[in-house]
Amino acid sequence: MEHLVSVADRGIRRRRRTDDPLDRGILSAADRRRRPVLITARTLHTALLGALVLVGVGPILWLAKSAVTPTQDTLRQPLALWPNGIDLANLGEAWSRVQIDLYFFNTVVVALGVWAVQVLVATTAGYALSVLRPRYGKVIVAAVLATMFVPSIVLLVPLYLTIVQPPLLGQSLINTFWAVWLPAGANAFNVLLVMRFFDSLPREVFEAARMDGAGPYRLFWSVLLPMSKPIIGVVSVFAVIGAWKDFLWPLLVLKDPAMQPLSVRLPQLQQFIELDVFLAALAIATVIPIALFVVFQRLFLNGAGLGGAVKG
């Protein structure tokens, strides 16, 4: 009798797993086994994937093609593949005439500074709110969360006035990289993201470190940071990509052309150079973000740190 009951229980559990609402979709398991339905579904999936690849990768491929195509060919036959041959001289001319090396260096400096400030603020603020847990921590978290509901365009004027007349410094930060680096640290999303990741870490590790005599600074540097490499990687990708493509704020605070990044300087040079050289400069400026995405695609897409950050 007990054997029959156990067999019946296993059958019920198997039926529940099969009928799990999370596994249900438009097509049932029986429909997916039918050959006409299977062929139609695969055809639609392939067509949808092809359309997504065309929309997502198409402009980048066209830019790469146009970067080594003469201007007349691009204007007359924009979708043709090099009707009059490839002109690789566009890349060298774009590098020398547009001074890609100078603006590329400025972009790297801006991106590295933004990355350092955002990682520093996000990790220290997340550590204070999640591990140290001050008395009014929930109020601070609510205030940080509330800033995410304020449109960034509304903050441009007060932020610009703060950069022009920074408190305590008495000297304007206009035309300095600090004008881009410092405001980048006020990123509520990164702070909350890192805080949620720290919340998911085992508290026993922190208690053991405190019992071994580790103070707040030693706990942060020797215990917490080595465990936080995944979330630091996620924040780093967001910071670098965001700084690389930022246009409006660097345009306002970096008025000296010699200090402007690629995202600001290239649109201003468009009217002074030929189309093929300009497209070659755009292609060169696009290489680094694409390379970063390719290198960190697993971290960026799978969210190695986000699994702990959104746990619970």
Short mmCIF file of the C-alpha atoms (twelve columns), coordinates in Angstrom:
data_MODEL
# 
_entry.id   MODEL 
# 
loop_
_atom_site.group_PDB 
_atom_site.id 
_atom_site.type_symbol 
_atom_site.label_atom_id 
_atom_site.label_alt_id 
_atom_site.label_comp_id 
_atom_site.label_asym_id 
_atom_site.label_seq_id 
_atom_site.Cartn_x 
_atom_site.Cartn_y 
_atom_site.Cartn_z 
_atom_site.pdbx_PDB_model_num 
ATOM 1   C CA . MET A 1   0.000  0.000  0.000   1 
ATOM 2   C CA . GLU A 2   2.784  2.430  0.889   1 
ATOM 3   C CA . HIS A 3   4.469  1.601  -2.409  1 
ATOM 4   C CA . LEU A 4   1.310  2.514  -4.347  1 
ATOM 5   C CA . VAL A 5   1.003  5.787  -2.433  1 
ATOM 6   C CA . SER A 6   4.610  6.722  -3.206  1 
ATOM 7   C CA . VAL A 7   4.090  5.911  -6.900  1 
ATOM 8   C CA . ALA A 8   0.953  8.066  -6.934  1 
ATOM 9   C CA . ASP A 9   2.807  10.926 -5.228  1 
ATOM 10  C CA . ARG A 10  5.579  10.776 -7.811  1 
ATOM 11  C CA . GLY A 11  3.003  10.875 -10.593 1 
ATOM 12  C CA . ILE A 12  1.320  13.932 -9.075  1 
ATOM 13  C CA . ARG A 13  4.624  15.727 -8.650  1 
ATOM 14  C CA . ARG A 14  5.602  14.887 -12.248 1 
ATOM 15  C CA . ARG A 15  2.250  16.184 -13.488 1 
ATOM 16  C CA . ARG A 16  2.684  19.372 -11.510 1 
ATOM 17  C CA . ARG A 17  6.114  19.927 -13.011 1 
ATOM 18  C CA . THR A 18  4.723  19.359 -16.490 1 
ATOM 19  C CA . ASP A 19  1.804  21.722 -15.901 1 
ATOM 20  C CA . ASP A 20  3.925  24.367 -14.225 1 
ATOM 21  C CA . PRO A 21  2.529  27.763 -15.312 1 
ATOM 22  C CA . LEU A 22  6.082  29.048 -15.680 1 
ATOM 23  C CA . ASP A 23  6.662  26.494 -18.459 1 
ATOM 24  C CA . ARG A 24  3.496  27.344 -20.359 1 
ATOM 25  C CA . GLY A 25  3.406  29.503 -23.447 1 
ATOM 26  C CA . ILE A 26  1.366  30.157 -26.547 1 
ATOM 27  C CA . LEU A 27  2.216  26.691 -27.829 1 
ATOM 28  C CA . SER A 28  1.671  23.652 -25.659 1 
ATOM 29  C CA . ALA A 29  4.082  20.735 -25.499 1 
ATOM 30  C CA . ALA A 30  1.809  18.715 -27.794 1 
ATOM 31  C CA . ASP A 31  1.684  21.532 -30.356 1 
ATOM 32  C CA . ARG A 32  5.448  21.890 -30.369 1 
ATOM 33  C CA . ARG A 33  5.791  18.207 -31.259 1 
ATOM 34  C CA . ARG A 34  3.708  18.653 -34.424 1 
ATOM 35  C CA . ARG A 35  5.936  19.047 -37.483 1 
ATOM 36  C CA . PRO A 36  4.025  21.911 -39.224 1 
ATOM 37  C CA . VAL A 37  3.883  23.901 -35.993 1 
ATOM 38  C CA . LEU A 38  7.567  23.228 -35.302 1 
ATOM 39  C CA . ILE A 39  8.616  24.361 -38.799 1 
ATOM 40  C CA . THR A 40  6.481  27.520 -38.574 1 
ATOM 41  C CA . ALA A 41  7.825  28.412 -35.138 1 
ATOM 42  C CA . ARG A 42  11.447 27.940 -36.194 1 
ATOM 43  C CA . THR A 43  10.888 29.985 -39.352 1 
ATOM 44  C CA . LEU A 44  9.396  32.843 -37.344 1 
ATOM 45  C CA . HIS A 45  12.208 32.674 -34.803 1 
ATOM 46  C CA . THR A 46  14.832 32.767 -37.560 1 
ATOM 47  C CA . ALA A 47  13.145 35.701 -39.287 1 
ATOM 48  C CA . LEU A 48  12.847 37.603 -36.002 1 
ATOM 49  C CA . LEU A 49  16.498 36.933 -35.144 1 
ATOM 50  C CA . GLY A 50  17.568 38.093 -38.607 1 
ATOM 51  C CA . ALA A 51  15.539 41.296 -38.259 1 
ATOM 52  C CA . LEU A 52  17.060 42.005 -34.847 1 
ATOM 53  C CA . VAL A 53  20.589 41.413 -36.164 1 
ATOM 54  C CA . LEU A 54  19.885 43.679 -39.155 1 
ATOM 55  C CA . VAL A 55  18.551 46.492 -36.976 1 
ATOM 56  C CA . GLY A 56  21.235 46.166 -34.296 1 
ATOM 57  C CA . VAL A 57  24.360 45.376 -36.311 1 
ATOM 58  C CA . GLY A 58  23.377 46.871 -39.679 1 
ATOM 59  C CA . PRO A 59  24.271 50.517 -38.897 1 
ATOM 60  C CA . ILE A 60  27.638 49.486 -37.447 1 
ATOM 61  C CA . LEU A 61  28.476 47.383 -40.509 1 
ATOM 62  C CA . TRP A 62  27.398 50.205 -42.812 1 
ATOM 63  C CA . LEU A 63  29.626 52.633 -40.906 1 
ATOM 64  C CA . ALA A 64  32.576 50.252 -41.192 1 
ATOM 65  C CA . LYS A 65  31.943 49.898 -44.921 1 
ATOM 66  C CA . SER A 66  31.534 53.642 -45.489 1 
ATOM 67  C CA . ALA A 67  34.723 54.401 -43.546 1 
ATOM 68  C CA . VAL A 68  36.789 52.930 -46.400 1 
ATOM 69  C CA . THR A 69  34.526 54.067 -49.241 1 
ATOM 70  C CA . PRO A 70  35.009 57.284 -51.290 1 
ATOM 71  C CA . THR A 71  32.486 60.045 -50.672 1 
ATOM 72  C CA . GLN A 72  30.950 59.906 -54.151 1 
ATOM 73  C CA . ASP A 73  30.286 56.171 -53.865 1 
ATOM 74  C CA . THR A 74  28.666 56.640 -50.461 1 
ATOM 75  C CA . LEU A 75  26.372 59.386 -51.798 1 
ATOM 76  C CA . ARG A 76  25.438 57.664 -55.078 1 
ATOM 77  C CA . GLN A 77  25.198 54.067 -53.919 1 
ATOM 78  C CA . PRO A 78  25.074 54.044 -50.108 1 
ATOM 79  C CA . LEU A 79  24.295 50.315 -49.866 1 
ATOM 80  C CA . ALA A 80  26.696 49.093 -52.553 1 
ATOM 81  C CA . LEU A 81  29.845 47.248 -51.519 1 
ATOM 82  C CA . TRP A 82  32.731 49.357 -52.814 1 
ATOM 83  C CA . PRO A 83  31.659 49.886 -56.441 1 
ATOM 84  C CA . ASN A 84  34.966 51.703 -57.178 1 
ATOM 85  C CA . GLY A 85  37.232 49.953 -54.727 1 
ATOM 86  C CA . ILE A 86  38.332 50.440 -51.129 1 
ATOM 87  C CA . ASP A 87  40.016 53.643 -49.968 1 
ATOM 88  C CA . LEU A 88  42.007 52.781 -46.825 1 
ATOM 89  C CA . ALA A 89  43.605 56.228 -46.869 1 
ATOM 90  C CA . ASN A 90  40.458 57.557 -45.187 1 
ATOM 91  C CA . LEU A 91  41.517 56.004 -41.901 1 
ATOM 92  C CA . GLY A 92  44.981 57.548 -41.951 1 
ATOM 93  C CA . GLU A 93  43.636 60.921 -43.029 1 
ATOM 94  C CA . ALA A 94  41.007 60.842 -40.301 1 
ATOM 95  C CA . TRP A 95  43.670 60.027 -37.721 1 
ATOM 96  C CA . SER A 96  45.952 62.895 -38.810 1 
ATOM 97  C CA . ARG A 97  43.567 65.645 -39.975 1 
ATOM 98  C CA . VAL A 98  40.904 65.210 -37.301 1 
ATOM 99  C CA . GLN A 99  43.538 64.667 -34.601 1 
ATOM 100 C CA . ILE A 100 41.864 61.499 -33.449 1 
ATOM 101 C CA . ASP A 101 44.834 60.742 -31.220 1 
ATOM 102 C CA . LEU A 102 44.325 63.933 -29.164 1 
ATOM 103 C CA . TYR A 103 40.568 63.558 -28.769 1 
ATOM 104 C CA . PHE A 104 40.952 59.838 -28.229 1 
ATOM 105 C CA . PHE A 105 43.348 60.558 -25.361 1 
ATOM 106 C CA . ASN A 106 40.869 63.067 -23.897 1 
ATOM 107 C CA . THR A 107 38.093 60.490 -24.128 1 
ATOM 108 C CA . VAL A 108 40.218 57.892 -22.347 1 
ATOM 109 C CA . VAL A 109 41.079 60.375 -19.589 1 
ATOM 110 C CA . VAL A 110 37.411 61.314 -19.148 1 
ATOM 111 C CA . ALA A 111 36.301 57.672 -19.124 1 
ATOM 112 C CA . LEU A 112 38.961 56.579 -16.630 1 
ATOM 113 C CA . GLY A 113 38.198 59.469 -14.300 1 
ATOM 114 C CA . VAL A 114 34.459 58.828 -14.439 1 
ATOM 115 C CA . TRP A 115 35.083 55.127 -13.824 1 
ATOM 116 C CA . ALA A 116 37.293 55.785 -10.799 1 
ATOM 117 C CA . VAL A 117 34.870 58.273 -9.231  1 
ATOM 118 C CA . GLN A 118 31.788 56.126 -9.814  1 
ATOM 119 C CA . VAL A 119 33.402 52.966 -8.452  1 
ATOM 120 C CA . LEU A 120 34.737 54.846 -5.414  1 
ATOM 121 C CA . VAL A 121 31.398 56.473 -4.575  1 
ATOM 122 C CA . ALA A 122 29.291 53.391 -5.314  1 
ATOM 123 C CA . THR A 123 31.411 50.977 -3.252  1 
ATOM 124 C CA . THR A 124 31.917 53.262 -0.256  1 
ATOM 125 C CA . ALA A 125 28.291 54.417 -0.172  1 
ATOM 126 C CA . GLY A 126 27.037 50.865 -0.639  1 
ATOM 127 C CA . TYR A 127 29.359 49.672 2.117   1 
ATOM 128 C CA . ALA A 128 28.162 52.349 4.523   1 
ATOM 129 C CA . LEU A 129 24.471 51.714 3.847   1 
ATOM 130 C CA . SER A 130 24.625 47.921 3.694   1 
ATOM 131 C CA . VAL A 131 27.376 46.851 6.116   1 
ATOM 132 C CA . LEU A 132 27.867 49.715 8.559   1 
ATOM 133 C CA . ARG A 133 24.132 50.477 8.605   1 
ATOM 134 C CA . PRO A 134 23.902 53.957 10.162  1 
ATOM 135 C CA . ARG A 135 20.940 54.889 12.305  1 
ATOM 136 C CA . TYR A 136 19.192 56.837 9.577   1 
ATOM 137 C CA . GLY A 137 20.269 54.514 6.780   1 
ATOM 138 C CA . LYS A 138 16.747 53.869 5.517   1 
ATOM 139 C CA . VAL A 139 16.109 57.589 5.224   1 
ATOM 140 C CA . ILE A 140 19.315 58.003 3.239   1 
ATOM 141 C CA . VAL A 141 18.394 55.095 0.969   1 
ATOM 142 C CA . ALA A 142 14.970 56.640 0.364   1 
ATOM 143 C CA . ALA A 143 16.582 59.988 -0.471  1 
ATOM 144 C CA . VAL A 144 19.012 58.345 -2.885  1 
ATOM 145 C CA . LEU A 145 16.162 56.436 -4.503  1 
ATOM 146 C CA . ALA A 146 14.109 59.634 -4.820  1 
ATOM 147 C CA . THR A 147 16.846 61.269 -6.897  1 
ATOM 148 C CA . MET A 148 16.276 58.673 -9.609  1 
ATOM 149 C CA . PHE A 149 12.824 60.152 -10.240 1 
ATOM 150 C CA . VAL A 150 14.247 63.596 -11.044 1 
ATOM 151 C CA . PRO A 151 14.958 64.068 -14.788 1 
ATOM 152 C CA . SER A 152 18.638 64.704 -15.390 1 
ATOM 153 C CA . ILE A 153 17.899 67.660 -17.654 1 
ATOM 154 C CA . VAL A 154 16.339 69.479 -14.681 1 
ATOM 155 C CA . LEU A 155 19.637 69.287 -12.799 1 
ATOM 156 C CA . LEU A 156 21.765 70.822 -15.550 1 
ATOM 157 C CA . VAL A 157 21.411 74.459 -14.442 1 
ATOM 158 C CA . PRO A 158 22.093 73.982 -10.695 1 
ATOM 159 C CA . LEU A 159 24.877 71.522 -11.467 1 
ATOM 160 C CA . TYR A 160 26.478 73.935 -13.924 1 
ATOM 161 C CA . LEU A 161 26.290 76.777 -11.407 1 
ATOM 162 C CA . THR A 162 27.927 74.528 -8.826  1 
ATOM 163 C CA . ILE A 163 30.776 73.765 -11.228 1 
ATOM 164 C CA . VAL A 164 31.217 77.462 -12.062 1 
ATOM 165 C CA . GLN A 165 31.320 78.420 -8.374  1 
ATOM 166 C CA . PRO A 166 32.172 75.271 -6.400  1 
ATOM 167 C CA . PRO A 167 31.801 75.610 -2.638  1 
ATOM 168 C CA . LEU A 168 35.008 75.791 -0.586  1 
ATOM 169 C CA . LEU A 169 37.263 75.804 -3.642  1 
ATOM 170 C CA . GLY A 170 36.724 79.372 -4.774  1 
ATOM 171 C CA . GLN A 171 37.861 78.549 -8.312  1 
ATOM 172 C CA . SER A 172 35.796 77.531 -11.309 1 
ATOM 173 C CA . LEU A 173 36.163 73.969 -12.594 1 
ATOM 174 C CA . ILE A 174 35.175 74.876 -16.161 1 
ATOM 175 C CA . ASN A 175 37.663 73.532 -18.727 1 
ATOM 176 C CA . THR A 176 38.993 70.961 -16.276 1 
ATOM 177 C CA . PHE A 177 38.347 67.239 -16.290 1 
ATOM 178 C CA . TRP A 178 37.156 67.502 -12.701 1 
ATOM 179 C CA . ALA A 179 34.018 69.192 -14.033 1 
ATOM 180 C CA . VAL A 180 33.133 65.874 -15.707 1 
ATOM 181 C CA . TRP A 181 34.548 63.494 -13.113 1 
ATOM 182 C CA . LEU A 182 32.984 64.832 -9.922  1 
ATOM 183 C CA . PRO A 183 29.322 65.042 -11.054 1 
ATOM 184 C CA . ALA A 184 29.594 61.501 -12.433 1 
ATOM 185 C CA . GLY A 185 29.943 60.171 -8.889  1 
ATOM 186 C CA . ALA A 186 26.376 61.209 -8.050  1 
ATOM 187 C CA . ASN A 187 24.894 58.096 -9.629  1 
ATOM 188 C CA . ALA A 188 22.048 56.756 -7.500  1 
ATOM 189 C CA . PHE A 189 21.581 53.656 -9.647  1 
ATOM 190 C CA . ASN A 190 25.136 52.440 -9.042  1 
ATOM 191 C CA . VAL A 191 24.888 53.112 -5.303  1 
ATOM 192 C CA . LEU A 192 21.665 51.115 -4.956  1 
ATOM 193 C CA . LEU A 193 22.987 48.357 -7.210  1 
ATOM 194 C CA . VAL A 194 26.148 47.898 -5.150  1 
ATOM 195 C CA . MET A 195 24.197 48.186 -1.881  1 
ATOM 196 C CA . ARG A 196 21.847 45.370 -2.909  1 
ATOM 197 C CA . PHE A 197 24.830 43.228 -3.852  1 
ATOM 198 C CA . PHE A 198 26.433 43.829 -0.462  1 
ATOM 199 C CA . ASP A 199 23.116 42.916 1.184   1 
ATOM 200 C CA . SER A 200 23.317 39.478 -0.426  1 
ATOM 201 C CA . LEU A 201 26.793 38.700 0.936   1 
ATOM 202 C CA . PRO A 202 26.971 36.394 3.977   1 
ATOM 203 C CA . ARG A 203 27.033 38.355 7.225   1 
ATOM 204 C CA . GLU A 204 29.027 35.615 8.917   1 
ATOM 205 C CA . VAL A 205 32.106 36.685 6.964   1 
ATOM 206 C CA . PHE A 206 31.847 40.251 8.287   1 
ATOM 207 C CA . GLU A 207 31.306 39.080 11.859  1 
ATOM 208 C CA . ALA A 208 34.301 36.740 11.651  1 
ATOM 209 C CA . ALA A 209 36.477 39.565 10.334  1 
ATOM 210 C CA . ARG A 210 35.372 41.834 13.174  1 
ATOM 211 C CA . MET A 211 36.149 39.120 15.703  1 
ATOM 212 C CA . ASP A 212 39.635 38.837 14.207  1 
ATOM 213 C CA . GLY A 213 40.181 42.520 14.889  1 
ATOM 214 C CA . ALA A 214 39.389 44.021 11.485  1 
ATOM 215 C CA . GLY A 215 38.201 47.615 11.674  1 
ATOM 216 C CA . PRO A 216 35.831 49.319 9.218   1 
ATOM 217 C CA . TYR A 217 38.584 50.258 6.761   1 
ATOM 218 C CA . ARG A 218 40.282 46.852 6.884   1 
ATOM 219 C CA . LEU A 219 36.895 45.143 6.519   1 
ATOM 220 C CA . PHE A 220 36.140 47.214 3.428   1 
ATOM 221 C CA . TRP A 221 39.531 46.864 1.764   1 
ATOM 222 C CA . SER A 222 40.552 43.287 2.607   1 
ATOM 223 C CA . VAL A 223 37.235 41.479 2.919   1 
ATOM 224 C CA . LEU A 224 34.483 43.260 1.033   1 
ATOM 225 C CA . LEU A 225 36.272 44.444 -2.110  1 
ATOM 226 C CA . PRO A 226 37.742 41.024 -3.036  1 
ATOM 227 C CA . MET A 227 34.221 39.567 -2.813  1 
ATOM 228 C CA . SER A 228 32.770 42.377 -4.946  1 
ATOM 229 C CA . LYS A 229 34.660 41.921 -8.198  1 
ATOM 230 C CA . PRO A 230 31.521 40.900 -10.180 1 
ATOM 231 C CA . ILE A 231 29.487 43.958 -9.221  1 
ATOM 232 C CA . ILE A 232 32.498 46.251 -9.645  1 
ATOM 233 C CA . GLY A 233 32.835 44.857 -13.157 1 
ATOM 234 C CA . VAL A 234 29.191 45.631 -13.915 1 
ATOM 235 C CA . VAL A 235 29.513 49.192 -12.591 1 
ATOM 236 C CA . SER A 236 32.736 49.624 -14.562 1 
ATOM 237 C CA . VAL A 237 31.066 48.667 -17.828 1 
ATOM 238 C CA . PHE A 238 28.188 51.074 -17.202 1 
ATOM 239 C CA . ALA A 239 30.583 53.875 -16.229 1 
ATOM 240 C CA . VAL A 240 32.980 53.549 -19.162 1 
ATOM 241 C CA . ILE A 241 30.294 53.136 -21.820 1 
ATOM 242 C CA . GLY A 242 28.272 56.030 -20.378 1 
ATOM 243 C CA . ALA A 243 31.303 58.328 -20.259 1 
ATOM 244 C CA . TRP A 244 32.412 57.332 -23.750 1 
ATOM 245 C CA . LYS A 245 29.126 58.351 -25.376 1 
ATOM 246 C CA . ASP A 246 28.223 61.330 -23.160 1 
ATOM 247 C CA . PHE A 247 27.768 64.511 -25.182 1 
ATOM 248 C CA . LEU A 248 25.768 67.258 -23.476 1 
ATOM 249 C CA . TRP A 249 27.614 67.674 -20.174 1 
ATOM 250 C CA . PRO A 250 31.178 67.602 -21.629 1 
ATOM 251 C CA . LEU A 251 29.989 70.095 -24.245 1 
ATOM 252 C CA . LEU A 252 28.912 72.515 -21.501 1 
ATOM 253 C CA . VAL A 253 31.924 72.303 -19.194 1 
ATOM 254 C CA . LEU A 254 34.795 71.528 -21.603 1 
ATOM 255 C CA . LYS A 255 34.729 74.546 -23.895 1 
ATOM 256 C CA . ASP A 256 38.385 74.311 -24.854 1 
ATOM 257 C CA . PRO A 257 38.598 72.175 -28.053 1 
ATOM 258 C CA . ALA A 258 41.939 70.769 -26.897 1 
ATOM 259 C CA . MET A 259 40.208 69.120 -23.924 1 
ATOM 260 C CA . GLN A 260 37.053 67.850 -25.588 1 
ATOM 261 C CA . PRO A 261 36.415 64.102 -26.063 1 
ATOM 262 C CA . LEU A 262 35.494 62.450 -29.339 1 
ATOM 263 C CA . SER A 263 31.765 62.538 -28.643 1 
ATOM 264 C CA . VAL A 264 31.869 66.351 -28.492 1 
ATOM 265 C CA . ARG A 265 34.549 67.245 -31.009 1 
ATOM 266 C CA . LEU A 266 33.563 65.048 -33.947 1 
ATOM 267 C CA . PRO A 267 30.103 66.616 -34.522 1 
ATOM 268 C CA . GLN A 268 31.722 70.065 -34.508 1 
ATOM 269 C CA . LEU A 269 34.242 69.032 -37.173 1 
ATOM 270 C CA . GLN A 270 31.670 67.520 -39.512 1 
ATOM 271 C CA . GLN A 271 31.231 70.692 -41.569 1 
ATOM 272 C CA . PHE A 272 34.990 71.148 -42.095 1 
ATOM 273 C CA . ILE A 273 35.967 67.709 -43.422 1 
ATOM 274 C CA . GLU A 274 34.856 65.406 -46.222 1 
ATOM 275 C CA . LEU A 275 32.150 62.849 -45.615 1 
ATOM 276 C CA . ASP A 276 34.393 59.797 -46.086 1 
ATOM 277 C CA . VAL A 277 36.990 61.160 -43.652 1 
ATOM 278 C CA . PHE A 278 34.275 62.009 -41.130 1 
ATOM 279 C CA . LEU A 279 32.777 58.520 -41.377 1 
ATOM 280 C CA . ALA A 280 36.245 57.033 -40.930 1 
ATOM 281 C CA . ALA A 281 36.705 59.111 -37.785 1 
ATOM 282 C CA . LEU A 282 33.336 57.912 -36.483 1 
ATOM 283 C CA . ALA A 283 34.322 54.302 -37.176 1 
ATOM 284 C CA . ILE A 284 37.572 54.723 -35.239 1 
ATOM 285 C CA . ALA A 285 35.683 56.307 -32.348 1 
ATOM 286 C CA . THR A 286 33.261 53.362 -32.314 1 
ATOM 287 C CA . VAL A 287 35.935 50.675 -32.063 1 
ATOM 288 C CA . ILE A 288 36.596 51.023 -28.328 1 
ATOM 289 C CA . PRO A 289 32.979 50.705 -27.070 1 
ATOM 290 C CA . ILE A 290 32.473 47.689 -29.306 1 
ATOM 291 C CA . ALA A 291 35.713 46.130 -28.082 1 
ATOM 292 C CA . LEU A 292 34.679 46.717 -24.465 1 
ATOM 293 C CA . PHE A 293 31.329 45.087 -25.087 1 
ATOM 294 C CA . VAL A 294 32.933 42.076 -26.775 1 
ATOM 295 C CA . VAL A 295 35.415 41.628 -23.933 1 
ATOM 296 C CA . PHE A 296 32.838 42.064 -21.157 1 
ATOM 297 C CA . GLN A 297 29.792 40.643 -22.927 1 
ATOM 298 C CA . ARG A 298 29.398 37.733 -20.513 1 
ATOM 299 C CA . LEU A 299 29.644 40.067 -17.527 1 
ATOM 300 C CA . PHE A 300 27.369 42.639 -19.149 1 
ATOM 301 C CA . LEU A 301 24.649 40.303 -20.434 1 
ATOM 302 C CA . ASN A 302 24.579 37.580 -17.822 1 
ATOM 303 C CA . GLY A 303 25.010 40.080 -15.005 1 
ATOM 304 C CA . ALA A 304 27.511 38.118 -12.948 1 
ATOM 305 C CA . GLY A 305 27.005 40.523 -10.086 1 
ATOM 306 C CA . LEU A 306 23.324 41.182 -10.590 1 
ATOM 307 C CA . GLY A 307 22.291 37.742 -9.404  1 
ATOM 308 C CA . GLY A 308 23.340 38.697 -5.878  1 
ATOM 309 C CA . ALA A 309 22.278 42.282 -6.282  1 
ATOM 310 C CA . VAL A 310 18.641 41.435 -6.833  1 
ATOM 311 C CA . LYS A 311 18.528 38.390 -4.605  1 
ATOM 312 C CA . GLY A 312 15.552 38.304 -2.293  1 
# 
